[in-house]
Amino acid sequence: MMNLLLVAYAILSLYAILDILKSSRDWATKVVLAAIVLIPFIGAGLYLLVFRDKKN
């Protein structure tokens, strides 16, 4: 079970970091990037739910 969680964390974090690097965001994204690295699961989830651009 722990391996599955680690894989999920790695995939979510990688996706969020790549999305941040592609976007032209301000300093707030740098803070979220630090949160992704320092706080597993919460940082990536926070970015994907709140800070990611919503495309219609």
mmCIF file as Biopython writes it, N, C-alpha, C and O atoms, coordinates in Angstrom:
data_model
#
loop_
_atom_site.group_PDB
_atom_site.id
_atom_site.type_symbol
_atom_site.label_atom_id
_atom_site.label_alt_id
_atom_site.label_comp_id
_atom_site.label_asym_id
_atom_site.label_entity_id
_atom_site.label_seq_id
_atom_site.pdbx_PDB_ins_code
_atom_site.Cartn_x
_atom_site.Cartn_y
_atom_site.Cartn_z
_atom_site.occupancy
_atom_site.B_iso_or_equiv
_atom_site.auth_seq_id
_atom_site.auth_asym_id
_atom_site.pdbx_PDB_model_num
ATOM 1   N N  . MET A ? 1  ? 0.823   -1.194 0.000   1.0 0.0 1  A 1 
ATOM 2   C CA . MET A ? 1  ? 0.000   0.000  0.000   1.0 0.0 1  A 1 
ATOM 3   C C  . MET A ? 1  ? 0.866   1.257  0.000   1.0 0.0 1  A 1 
ATOM 4   O O  . MET A ? 1  ? 0.534   2.246  -0.653  1.0 0.0 1  A 1 
ATOM 5   N N  . MET A ? 2  ? 1.979   1.214  0.736   1.0 0.0 2  A 1 
ATOM 6   C CA . MET A ? 2  ? 2.858   2.381  0.815   1.0 0.0 2  A 1 
ATOM 7   C C  . MET A ? 2  ? 3.479   2.688  -0.544  1.0 0.0 2  A 1 
ATOM 8   O O  . MET A ? 2  ? 3.649   3.853  -0.902  1.0 0.0 2  A 1 
ATOM 9   N N  . ASN A ? 3  ? 3.815   1.646  -1.299  1.0 0.0 3  A 1 
ATOM 10  C CA . ASN A ? 3  ? 4.376   1.854  -2.636  1.0 0.0 3  A 1 
ATOM 11  C C  . ASN A ? 3  ? 3.383   2.555  -3.551  1.0 0.0 3  A 1 
ATOM 12  O O  . ASN A ? 3  ? 3.768   3.412  -4.347  1.0 0.0 3  A 1 
ATOM 13  N N  . LEU A ? 4  ? 2.119   2.202  -3.444  1.0 0.0 4  A 1 
ATOM 14  C CA . LEU A ? 4  ? 1.079   2.830  -4.250  1.0 0.0 4  A 1 
ATOM 15  C C  . LEU A ? 4  ? 0.954   4.314  -3.912  1.0 0.0 4  A 1 
ATOM 16  O O  . LEU A ? 4  ? 0.796   5.142  -4.809  1.0 0.0 4  A 1 
ATOM 17  N N  . LEU A ? 5  ? 1.023   4.650  -2.642  1.0 0.0 5  A 1 
ATOM 18  C CA . LEU A ? 5  ? 0.957   6.051  -2.221  1.0 0.0 5  A 1 
ATOM 19  C C  . LEU A ? 5  ? 2.165   6.837  -2.703  1.0 0.0 5  A 1 
ATOM 20  O O  . LEU A ? 5  ? 2.030   7.991  -3.109  1.0 0.0 5  A 1 
ATOM 21  N N  . LEU A ? 6  ? 3.336   6.230  -2.664  1.0 0.0 6  A 1 
ATOM 22  C CA . LEU A ? 6  ? 4.536   6.906  -3.142  1.0 0.0 6  A 1 
ATOM 23  C C  . LEU A ? 6  ? 4.481   7.159  -4.649  1.0 0.0 6  A 1 
ATOM 24  O O  . LEU A ? 6  ? 4.902   8.213  -5.126  1.0 0.0 6  A 1 
ATOM 25  N N  . VAL A ? 7  ? 3.968   6.198  -5.380  1.0 0.0 7  A 1 
ATOM 26  C CA . VAL A ? 7  ? 3.823   6.376  -6.831  1.0 0.0 7  A 1 
ATOM 27  C C  . VAL A ? 7  ? 2.808   7.470  -7.125  1.0 0.0 7  A 1 
ATOM 28  O O  . VAL A ? 7  ? 3.034   8.302  -8.003  1.0 0.0 7  A 1 
ATOM 29  N N  . ALA A ? 8  ? 1.696   7.480  -6.404  1.0 0.0 8  A 1 
ATOM 30  C CA . ALA A ? 8  ? 0.683   8.523  -6.596  1.0 0.0 8  A 1 
ATOM 31  C C  . ALA A ? 8  ? 1.260   9.897  -6.263  1.0 0.0 8  A 1 
ATOM 32  O O  . ALA A ? 8  ? 1.008   10.864 -6.982  1.0 0.0 8  A 1 
ATOM 33  N N  . TYR A ? 9  ? 2.019   9.988  -5.196  1.0 0.0 9  A 1 
ATOM 34  C CA . TYR A ? 9  ? 2.654   11.260 -4.822  1.0 0.0 9  A 1 
ATOM 35  C C  . TYR A ? 9  ? 3.626   11.718 -5.894  1.0 0.0 9  A 1 
ATOM 36  O O  . TYR A ? 9  ? 3.647   12.896 -6.252  1.0 0.0 9  A 1 
ATOM 37  N N  . ALA A ? 10 ? 4.425   10.808 -6.406  1.0 0.0 10 A 1 
ATOM 38  C CA . ALA A ? 10 ? 5.412   11.166 -7.425  1.0 0.0 10 A 1 
ATOM 39  C C  . ALA A ? 10 ? 4.735   11.657 -8.703  1.0 0.0 10 A 1 
ATOM 40  O O  . ALA A ? 10 ? 5.172   12.643 -9.297  1.0 0.0 10 A 1 
ATOM 41  N N  . ILE A ? 11 ? 3.688   10.986 -9.119  1.0 0.0 11 A 1 
ATOM 42  C CA . ILE A ? 11 ? 2.979   11.379 -10.335 1.0 0.0 11 A 1 
ATOM 43  C C  . ILE A ? 11 ? 2.304   12.726 -10.163 1.0 0.0 11 A 1 
ATOM 44  O O  . ILE A ? 11 ? 2.417   13.591 -11.032 1.0 0.0 11 A 1 
ATOM 45  N N  . LEU A ? 12 ? 1.598   12.917 -9.044  1.0 0.0 12 A 1 
ATOM 46  C CA . LEU A ? 12 ? 0.927   14.197 -8.805  1.0 0.0 12 A 1 
ATOM 47  C C  . LEU A ? 12 ? 1.920   15.344 -8.689  1.0 0.0 12 A 1 
ATOM 48  O O  . LEU A ? 12 ? 1.694   16.421 -9.240  1.0 0.0 12 A 1 
ATOM 49  N N  . SER A ? 13 ? 2.999   15.122 -7.987  1.0 0.0 13 A 1 
ATOM 50  C CA . SER A ? 13 ? 4.002   16.171 -7.817  1.0 0.0 13 A 1 
ATOM 51  C C  . SER A ? 13 ? 4.665   16.527 -9.138  1.0 0.0 13 A 1 
ATOM 52  O O  . SER A ? 13 ? 4.840   17.705 -9.450  1.0 0.0 13 A 1 
ATOM 53  N N  . LEU A ? 14 ? 5.029   15.530 -9.903  1.0 0.0 14 A 1 
ATOM 54  C CA . LEU A ? 14 ? 5.660   15.778 -11.195 1.0 0.0 14 A 1 
ATOM 55  C C  . LEU A ? 14 ? 4.721   16.547 -12.114 1.0 0.0 14 A 1 
ATOM 56  O O  . LEU A ? 14 ? 5.139   17.498 -12.775 1.0 0.0 14 A 1 
ATOM 57  N N  . TYR A ? 15 ? 3.473   16.145 -12.159 1.0 0.0 15 A 1 
ATOM 58  C CA . TYR A ? 15 ? 2.488   16.829 -12.996 1.0 0.0 15 A 1 
ATOM 59  C C  . TYR A ? 15 ? 2.315   18.286 -12.560 1.0 0.0 15 A 1 
ATOM 60  O O  . TYR A ? 15 ? 2.280   19.184 -13.402 1.0 0.0 15 A 1 
ATOM 61  N N  . ALA A ? 16 ? 2.208   18.521 -11.265 1.0 0.0 16 A 1 
ATOM 62  C CA . ALA A ? 16 ? 2.026   19.882 -10.760 1.0 0.0 16 A 1 
ATOM 63  C C  . ALA A ? 16 ? 3.259   20.738 -11.026 1.0 0.0 16 A 1 
ATOM 64  O O  . ALA A ? 16 ? 3.126   21.897 -11.420 1.0 0.0 16 A 1 
ATOM 65  N N  . ILE A ? 17 ? 4.450   20.195 -10.821 1.0 0.0 17 A 1 
ATOM 66  C CA . ILE A ? 17 ? 5.677   20.952 -11.053 1.0 0.0 17 A 1 
ATOM 67  C C  . ILE A ? 17 ? 5.821   21.299 -12.533 1.0 0.0 17 A 1 
ATOM 68  O O  . ILE A ? 17 ? 6.179   22.429 -12.866 1.0 0.0 17 A 1 
ATOM 69  N N  . LEU A ? 18 ? 5.552   20.353 -13.418 1.0 0.0 18 A 1 
ATOM 70  C CA . LEU A ? 18 ? 5.633   20.633 -14.845 1.0 0.0 18 A 1 
ATOM 71  C C  . LEU A ? 18 ? 4.604   21.672 -15.268 1.0 0.0 18 A 1 
ATOM 72  O O  . LEU A ? 18 ? 4.891   22.517 -16.116 1.0 0.0 18 A 1 
ATOM 73  N N  . ASP A ? 19 ? 3.423   21.619 -14.695 1.0 0.0 19 A 1 
ATOM 74  C CA . ASP A ? 19 ? 2.391   22.598 -15.005 1.0 0.0 19 A 1 
ATOM 75  C C  . ASP A ? 19 ? 2.798   23.994 -14.529 1.0 0.0 19 A 1 
ATOM 76  O O  . ASP A ? 19 ? 2.532   24.983 -15.212 1.0 0.0 19 A 1 
ATOM 77  N N  . ILE A ? 20 ? 3.435   24.077 -13.376 1.0 0.0 20 A 1 
ATOM 78  C CA . ILE A ? 20 ? 3.917   25.362 -12.864 1.0 0.0 20 A 1 
ATOM 79  C C  . ILE A ? 20 ? 4.998   25.915 -13.784 1.0 0.0 20 A 1 
ATOM 80  O O  . ILE A ? 20 ? 4.987   27.103 -14.108 1.0 0.0 20 A 1 
ATOM 81  N N  . LEU A ? 21 ? 5.918   25.076 -14.201 1.0 0.0 21 A 1 
ATOM 82  C CA . LEU A ? 21 ? 7.006   25.532 -15.054 1.0 0.0 21 A 1 
ATOM 83  C C  . LEU A ? 21 ? 6.509   26.003 -16.420 1.0 0.0 21 A 1 
ATOM 84  O O  . LEU A ? 21 ? 7.099   26.910 -17.006 1.0 0.0 21 A 1 
ATOM 85  N N  . LYS A ? 22 ? 5.437   25.406 -16.937 1.0 0.0 22 A 1 
ATOM 86  C CA . LYS A ? 22 ? 4.882   25.811 -18.221 1.0 0.0 22 A 1 
ATOM 87  C C  . LYS A ? 22 ? 4.116   27.120 -18.122 1.0 0.0 22 A 1 
ATOM 88  O O  . LYS A ? 22 ? 4.077   27.883 -19.087 1.0 0.0 22 A 1 
ATOM 89  N N  . SER A ? 23 ? 3.518   27.391 -16.992 1.0 0.0 23 A 1 
ATOM 90  C CA . SER A ? 23 ? 2.668   28.568 -16.873 1.0 0.0 23 A 1 
ATOM 91  C C  . SER A ? 23 ? 3.483   29.825 -16.612 1.0 0.0 23 A 1 
ATOM 92  O O  . SER A ? 23 ? 4.644   29.766 -16.206 1.0 0.0 23 A 1 
ATOM 93  N N  . SER A ? 24 ? 2.854   30.946 -16.853 1.0 0.0 24 A 1 
ATOM 94  C CA . SER A ? 24 ? 3.503   32.231 -16.567 1.0 0.0 24 A 1 
ATOM 95  C C  . SER A ? 24 ? 2.812   32.836 -15.346 1.0 0.0 24 A 1 
ATOM 96  O O  . SER A ? 24 ? 2.004   33.758 -15.456 1.0 0.0 24 A 1 
ATOM 97  N N  . ARG A ? 25 ? 3.148   32.302 -14.209 1.0 0.0 25 A 1 
ATOM 98  C CA . ARG A ? 25 ? 2.543   32.726 -12.944 1.0 0.0 25 A 1 
ATOM 99  C C  . ARG A ? 25 ? 3.458   33.667 -12.194 1.0 0.0 25 A 1 
ATOM 100 O O  . ARG A ? 25 ? 4.616   33.857 -12.566 1.0 0.0 25 A 1 
ATOM 101 N N  . ASP A ? 26 ? 2.932   34.252 -11.141 1.0 0.0 26 A 1 
ATOM 102 C CA . ASP A ? 26 ? 3.690   35.185 -10.309 1.0 0.0 26 A 1 
ATOM 103 C C  . ASP A ? 26 ? 4.361   34.447 -9.151  1.0 0.0 26 A 1 
ATOM 104 O O  . ASP A ? 26 ? 4.529   33.228 -9.205  1.0 0.0 26 A 1 
ATOM 105 N N  . TRP A ? 27 ? 4.733   35.160 -8.134  1.0 0.0 27 A 1 
ATOM 106 C CA . TRP A ? 27 ? 5.480   34.597 -7.008  1.0 0.0 27 A 1 
ATOM 107 C C  . TRP A ? 27 ? 4.672   33.566 -6.230  1.0 0.0 27 A 1 
ATOM 108 O O  . TRP A ? 27 ? 5.254   32.705 -5.571  1.0 0.0 27 A 1 
ATOM 109 N N  . ALA A ? 28 ? 3.354   33.633 -6.292  1.0 0.0 28 A 1 
ATOM 110 C CA . ALA A ? 28 ? 2.523   32.689 -5.537  1.0 0.0 28 A 1 
ATOM 111 C C  . ALA A ? 28 ? 2.771   31.258 -5.983  1.0 0.0 28 A 1 
ATOM 112 O O  . ALA A ? 28 ? 2.729   30.338 -5.165  1.0 0.0 28 A 1 
ATOM 113 N N  . THR A ? 29 ? 3.026   31.059 -7.262  1.0 0.0 29 A 1 
ATOM 114 C CA . THR A ? 29 ? 3.303   29.699 -7.720  1.0 0.0 29 A 1 
ATOM 115 C C  . THR A ? 29 ? 4.624   29.183 -7.189  1.0 0.0 29 A 1 
ATOM 116 O O  . THR A ? 29 ? 4.790   27.979 -6.993  1.0 0.0 29 A 1 
ATOM 117 N N  . LYS A ? 30 ? 5.556   30.077 -6.956  1.0 0.0 30 A 1 
ATOM 118 C CA . LYS A ? 30 ? 6.834   29.648 -6.369  1.0 0.0 30 A 1 
ATOM 119 C C  . LYS A ? 30 ? 6.606   29.132 -4.952  1.0 0.0 30 A 1 
ATOM 120 O O  . LYS A ? 30 ? 7.248   28.171 -4.528  1.0 0.0 30 A 1 
ATOM 121 N N  . VAL A ? 31 ? 5.700   29.762 -4.227  1.0 0.0 31 A 1 
ATOM 122 C CA . VAL A ? 31 ? 5.362   29.313 -2.874  1.0 0.0 31 A 1 
ATOM 123 C C  . VAL A ? 31 ? 4.687   27.948 -2.934  1.0 0.0 31 A 1 
ATOM 124 O O  . VAL A ? 31 ? 4.978   27.070 -2.122  1.0 0.0 31 A 1 
ATOM 125 N N  . VAL A ? 32 ? 3.791   27.772 -3.890  1.0 0.0 32 A 1 
ATOM 126 C CA . VAL A ? 32 ? 3.109   26.488 -4.035  1.0 0.0 32 A 1 
ATOM 127 C C  . VAL A ? 32 ? 4.108   25.403 -4.430  1.0 0.0 32 A 1 
ATOM 128 O O  . VAL A ? 32 ? 4.021   24.272 -3.952  1.0 0.0 32 A 1 
ATOM 129 N N  . LEU A ? 33 ? 5.047   25.742 -5.293  1.0 0.0 33 A 1 
ATOM 130 C CA . LEU A ? 33 ? 6.079   24.771 -5.669  1.0 0.0 33 A 1 
ATOM 131 C C  . LEU A ? 33 ? 6.866   24.320 -4.444  1.0 0.0 33 A 1 
ATOM 132 O O  . LEU A ? 33 ? 7.159   23.134 -4.294  1.0 0.0 33 A 1 
ATOM 133 N N  . ALA A ? 34 ? 7.204   25.256 -3.577  1.0 0.0 34 A 1 
ATOM 134 C CA . ALA A ? 34 ? 7.898   24.897 -2.335  1.0 0.0 34 A 1 
ATOM 135 C C  . ALA A ? 34 ? 7.005   24.008 -1.469  1.0 0.0 34 A 1 
ATOM 136 O O  . ALA A ? 34 ? 7.493   23.063 -0.849  1.0 0.0 34 A 1 
ATOM 137 N N  . ALA A ? 35 ? 5.718   24.297 -1.422  1.0 0.0 35 A 1 
ATOM 138 C CA . ALA A ? 35 ? 4.792   23.484 -0.630  1.0 0.0 35 A 1 
ATOM 139 C C  . ALA A ? 35 ? 4.695   22.069 -1.187  1.0 0.0 35 A 1 
ATOM 140 O O  . ALA A ? 35 ? 4.578   21.105 -0.430  1.0 0.0 35 A 1 
ATOM 141 N N  . ILE A ? 36 ? 4.744   21.947 -2.504  1.0 0.0 36 A 1 
ATOM 142 C CA . ILE A ? 36 ? 4.683   20.616 -3.119  1.0 0.0 36 A 1 
ATOM 143 C C  . ILE A ? 36 ? 5.881   19.780 -2.690  1.0 0.0 36 A 1 
ATOM 144 O O  . ILE A ? 36 ? 5.753   18.595 -2.384  1.0 0.0 36 A 1 
ATOM 145 N N  . VAL A ? 37 ? 7.035   20.415 -2.674  1.0 0.0 37 A 1 
ATOM 146 C CA . VAL A ? 37 ? 8.251   19.686 -2.321  1.0 0.0 37 A 1 
ATOM 147 C C  . VAL A ? 37 ? 8.309   19.400 -0.824  1.0 0.0 37 A 1 
ATOM 148 O O  . VAL A ? 37 ? 8.716   18.310 -0.421  1.0 0.0 37 A 1 
ATOM 149 N N  . LEU A ? 38 ? 7.910   20.359 0.002   1.0 0.0 38 A 1 
ATOM 150 C CA . LEU A ? 38 ? 8.061   20.230 1.450   1.0 0.0 38 A 1 
ATOM 151 C C  . LEU A ? 38 ? 6.917   19.490 2.138   1.0 0.0 38 A 1 
ATOM 152 O O  . LEU A ? 38 ? 7.130   18.840 3.162   1.0 0.0 38 A 1 
ATOM 153 N N  . ILE A ? 39 ? 5.722   19.580 1.596   1.0 0.0 39 A 1 
ATOM 154 C CA . ILE A ? 39 ? 4.555   18.963 2.239   1.0 0.0 39 A 1 
ATOM 155 C C  . ILE A ? 39 ? 3.917   17.979 1.256   1.0 0.0 39 A 1 
ATOM 156 O O  . ILE A ? 39 ? 3.082   18.373 0.441   1.0 0.0 39 A 1 
ATOM 157 N N  . PRO A ? 40 ? 4.301   16.717 1.326   1.0 0.0 40 A 1 
ATOM 158 C CA . PRO A ? 40 ? 3.769   15.729 0.381   1.0 0.0 40 A 1 
ATOM 159 C C  . PRO A ? 40 ? 2.245   15.634 0.422   1.0 0.0 40 A 1 
ATOM 160 O O  . PRO A ? 40 ? 1.634   15.814 1.476   1.0 0.0 40 A 1 
ATOM 161 N N  . PHE A ? 41 ? 1.646   15.355 -0.709  1.0 0.0 41 A 1 
ATOM 162 C CA . PHE A ? 41 ? 0.217   15.188 -0.932  1.0 0.0 41 A 1 
ATOM 163 C C  . PHE A ? 41 ? -0.556  16.491 -0.779  1.0 0.0 41 A 1 
ATOM 164 O O  . PHE A ? 41 ? -1.337  16.836 -1.665  1.0 0.0 41 A 1 
ATOM 165 N N  . ILE A ? 42 ? -0.370  17.215 0.298   1.0 0.0 42 A 1 
ATOM 166 C CA . ILE A ? 42 ? -1.136  18.439 0.526   1.0 0.0 42 A 1 
ATOM 167 C C  . ILE A ? 42 ? -0.747  19.505 -0.490  1.0 0.0 42 A 1 
ATOM 168 O O  . ILE A ? 42 ? -1.618  20.164 -1.058  1.0 0.0 42 A 1 
ATOM 169 N N  . GLY A ? 43 ? 0.542   19.681 -0.722  1.0 0.0 43 A 1 
ATOM 170 C CA . GLY A ? 43 ? 1.001   20.691 -1.659  1.0 0.0 43 A 1 
ATOM 171 C C  . GLY A ? 43 ? 0.533   20.432 -3.081  1.0 0.0 43 A 1 
ATOM 172 O O  . GLY A ? 43 ? 0.030   21.339 -3.744  1.0 0.0 43 A 1 
ATOM 173 N N  . ALA A ? 44 ? 0.692   19.214 -3.550  1.0 0.0 44 A 1 
ATOM 174 C CA . ALA A ? 44 ? 0.262   18.873 -4.910  1.0 0.0 44 A 1 
ATOM 175 C C  . ALA A ? 44 ? -1.254  18.972 -5.034  1.0 0.0 44 A 1 
ATOM 176 O O  . ALA A ? 44 ? -1.766  19.493 -6.025  1.0 0.0 44 A 1 
ATOM 177 N N  . GLY A ? 45 ? -1.960  18.482 -4.044  1.0 0.0 45 A 1 
ATOM 178 C CA . GLY A ? 45 ? -3.419  18.572 -4.070  1.0 0.0 45 A 1 
ATOM 179 C C  . GLY A ? 45 ? -3.904  20.012 -4.034  1.0 0.0 45 A 1 
ATOM 180 O O  . GLY A ? 45 ? -4.841  20.375 -4.745  1.0 0.0 45 A 1 
ATOM 181 N N  . LEU A ? 46 ? -3.272  20.825 -3.211  1.0 0.0 46 A 1 
ATOM 182 C CA . LEU A ? 46 ? -3.628  22.242 -3.123  1.0 0.0 46 A 1 
ATOM 183 C C  . LEU A ? 46 ? -3.425  22.921 -4.464  1.0 0.0 46 A 1 
ATOM 184 O O  . LEU A ? 46 ? -4.288  23.674 -4.916  1.0 0.0 46 A 1 
ATOM 185 N N  . TYR A ? 47 ? -2.308  22.667 -5.094  1.0 0.0 47 A 1 
ATOM 186 C CA . TYR A ? 47 ? -2.049  23.273 -6.394  1.0 0.0 47 A 1 
ATOM 187 C C  . TYR A ? 47 ? -3.082  22.821 -7.420  1.0 0.0 47 A 1 
ATOM 188 O O  . TYR A ? 47 ? -3.675  23.648 -8.113  1.0 0.0 47 A 1 
ATOM 189 N N  . LEU A ? 48 ? -3.297  21.522 -7.517  1.0 0.0 48 A 1 
ATOM 190 C CA . LEU A ? 48 ? -4.193  21.001 -8.540  1.0 0.0 48 A 1 
ATOM 191 C C  . LEU A ? 48 ? -5.633  21.444 -8.325  1.0 0.0 48 A 1 
ATOM 192 O O  . LEU A ? 48 ? -6.370  21.621 -9.295  1.0 0.0 48 A 1 
ATOM 193 N N  . LEU A ? 49 ? -6.049  21.627 -7.083  1.0 0.0 49 A 1 
ATOM 194 C CA . LEU A ? 49 ? -7.425  22.034 -6.811  1.0 0.0 49 A 1 
ATOM 195 C C  . LEU A ? 49 ? -7.639  23.544 -6.856  1.0 0.0 49 A 1 
ATOM 196 O O  . LEU A ? 49 ? -8.699  24.000 -7.286  1.0 0.0 49 A 1 
ATOM 197 N N  . VAL A ? 50 ? -6.660  24.324 -6.424  1.0 0.0 50 A 1 
ATOM 198 C CA . VAL A ? 50 ? -6.879  25.760 -6.242  1.0 0.0 50 A 1 
ATOM 199 C C  . VAL A ? 50 ? -6.147  26.607 -7.271  1.0 0.0 50 A 1 
ATOM 200 O O  . VAL A ? 50 ? -6.753  27.491 -7.877  1.0 0.0 50 A 1 
ATOM 201 N N  . PHE A ? 51 ? -4.880  26.364 -7.479  1.0 0.0 51 A 1 
ATOM 202 C CA . PHE A ? 51 ? -4.049  27.279 -8.251  1.0 0.0 51 A 1 
ATOM 203 C C  . PHE A ? 51 ? -3.977  26.960 -9.744  1.0 0.0 51 A 1 
ATOM 204 O O  . PHE A ? 51 ? -3.547  27.813 -10.521 1.0 0.0 51 A 1 
ATOM 205 N N  . ARG A ? 52 ? -4.366  25.810 -10.154 1.0 0.0 52 A 1 
ATOM 206 C CA . ARG A ? 52 ? -4.245  25.435 -11.557 1.0 0.0 52 A 1 
ATOM 207 C C  . ARG A ? 52 ? -5.257  26.207 -12.380 1.0 0.0 52 A 1 
ATOM 208 O O  . ARG A ? 52 ? -6.394  26.402 -11.952 1.0 0.0 52 A 1 
ATOM 209 N N  . ASP A ? 53 ? -4.843  26.650 -13.575 1.0 0.0 53 A 1 
ATOM 210 C CA . ASP A ? 53 ? -5.746  27.358 -14.478 1.0 0.0 53 A 1 
ATOM 211 C C  . ASP A ? 53 ? -6.873  26.442 -14.885 1.0 0.0 53 A 1 
ATOM 212 O O  . ASP A ? 53 ? -6.654  25.289 -15.257 1.0 0.0 53 A 1 
ATOM 213 N N  . LYS A ? 54 ? -8.072  26.960 -14.810 1.0 0.0 54 A 1 
ATOM 214 C CA . LYS A ? 54 ? -9.244  26.198 -15.229 1.0 0.0 54 A 1 
ATOM 215 C C  . LYS A ? 54 ? -9.513  26.518 -16.696 1.0 0.0 54 A 1 
ATOM 216 O O  . LYS A ? 54 ? -9.729  27.676 -17.053 1.0 0.0 54 A 1 
ATOM 217 N N  . LYS A ? 55 ? -9.498  25.496 -17.541 1.0 0.0 55 A 1 
ATOM 218 C CA . LYS A ? 55 ? -9.754  25.683 -18.960 1.0 0.0 55 A 1 
ATOM 219 C C  . LYS A ? 55 ? -11.155 25.168 -19.274 1.0 0.0 55 A 1 
ATOM 220 O O  . LYS A ? 55 ? -11.507 24.036 -18.942 1.0 0.0 55 A 1 
ATOM 221 N N  . ASN A ? 56 ? -11.923 25.999 -19.904 1.0 0.0 56 A 1 
ATOM 222 C CA . ASN A ? 56 ? -13.302 25.611 -20.247 1.0 0.0 56 A 1 
ATOM 223 C C  . ASN A ? 56 ? -13.374 25.071 -21.642 1.0 0.0 56 A 1 
ATOM 224 O O  . ASN A ? 56 ? -14.451 24.694 -22.103 1.0 0.0 56 A 1 
#
